[in-house]
Amino acid sequence: MTALLGTLTAIAATVRLAPAEAMRPLAPGRYRRSLLERVPRLRTSPALRMILRNIERRPLRSALTTGGIAAAVAIVIMGNFLRDAIEVIVDASFNLAMRGDIAVWTTDPVDASAARALARIPGVLQVEPGRSVAVRFVHGPRSESGAIQGYAAPPLLRRIIDVDRKQTSPGPDGLLMTDRLADKLGLRVGDTVTVEVREGRRPVRQVVVKRTVHDMMGLNAYMDRQALNRLLGDGDVASLFSISVERGAAQRVLDATQAMPRVAGAFSKATMLRNMQEVSARNILIMSTILTLFAGVIAVGVVYNNARIALAERSWELASLRVLGFTRAEVSTLLLGELALSIAVALPVGMVLGWALTHTLVELMRSDQFFFPVVIRPRTYAWPAPWWCAAASTSWTWWPHSRQGSKTCRARKPGR
């Protein structure tokens, strides 16, 4: 649509132009000192002064060129930031929060002494019991289904990690609730929430929200496991067990847990991590490749067209400089220096725009169940630079070999 609008605008301007006016040569341009030249005690080379004055003479074209380059830079950053965010999520979930090698869960809560039976399996180094209880949170007219996760005190193999990758632990009593769940229920720290347990005897309890945590996934609440058992009137029971094993013993331990009574299932962290990395890497690669190629098309189009238009408009001027004694390198610098300066200005502008687009995308992706962290690493900011260097280099090598560029470069010098 934009290309069609630009084409129709150019055609309309050409049709409205009178024949006599079209045949008249262009009037010489009016140049004045650029803003940089007006800085006291700042000396600029003649080539730089010519480039700066030509940019200020066509501010709209310069702004559009810089804006197009910045937009492509922003698209590349937005497309590649997902890789950084997924890496942070994986690191927080599997390396910081899930420090055990194997997780085992039971069909019903069992006596916590079952941890000793798991510890006797050859290759097991440490076992940490936990508990998960399905509940319904009620606060006034609002209600939400979720779960209360019971953690050991202090948690070693299974920890709570917030979006800043800092550990948070539940207190000896009361709830540690995710901020998203608290917002949905209209709760603040110190408020009391009704907890309707949806398993076992299905008791109903009143619990105080002690703190909130800004984590990444789920609408959960956390308690000390012993405090959770006291709240429900149960003994020392558990339904989850985090296990740390020796290197190379994971499969043997998994096979041994399958034969134990009341074990509903178990999984290896390494296997789950490998599967998640494979799926996420494939999806991110597809998305980032599409956006990067799209940005590359914009890059080549902006650079090529800008160089082509500049050459068409200034071919006589550049040829005159060759006649006056300028070398091919000097003429090339005058032609492409304007483009290089636009790229230099557009790169930081595009980085800021990419940061803004990334935050906008994350806000649009925000949901009750998941929070996507905004993480943009230096490599993602630096990635667009090679694209623009390649596009500029292509234009640099192309224009002397084009039809007009060849005529300009072959212009004869005086006395030859």
Protein Blocks (a to p, Z undefined) as FASTA:
>chain_A
ZZmmmmmmmmmmmmmpcfklmmpccddddddddfklmpghiacdfklmmmmmmmmmmmml
mmmmmmmmmmmmmmmmmmmmmmmmmmmmmmmmmmmmmmcfbdcddfbdcdfklmmmmmmp
ghiabdcddddddddddehjbccdddddddddddfklccddfkopacdddfedjdddfkl
mmmnopaehiacddddfehjlpadddddfbdcddfbojdddddfklmmmmnopacddfbd
cddddehilmmmmmmmmmpghiabdcdfklmmmmmmmmmmmmmmmmmmmmmmmmmmmmmm
mmmmmmmmmmmmmmmmmmmmmmnopafklmmmmmmmmmmmmmmmmmmmmmmmmmmmmmmm
mmmmpcfkbccdddddfklmmmmmmmmmmmmmmmmmmmmmmmklmmmmmpccehZZ
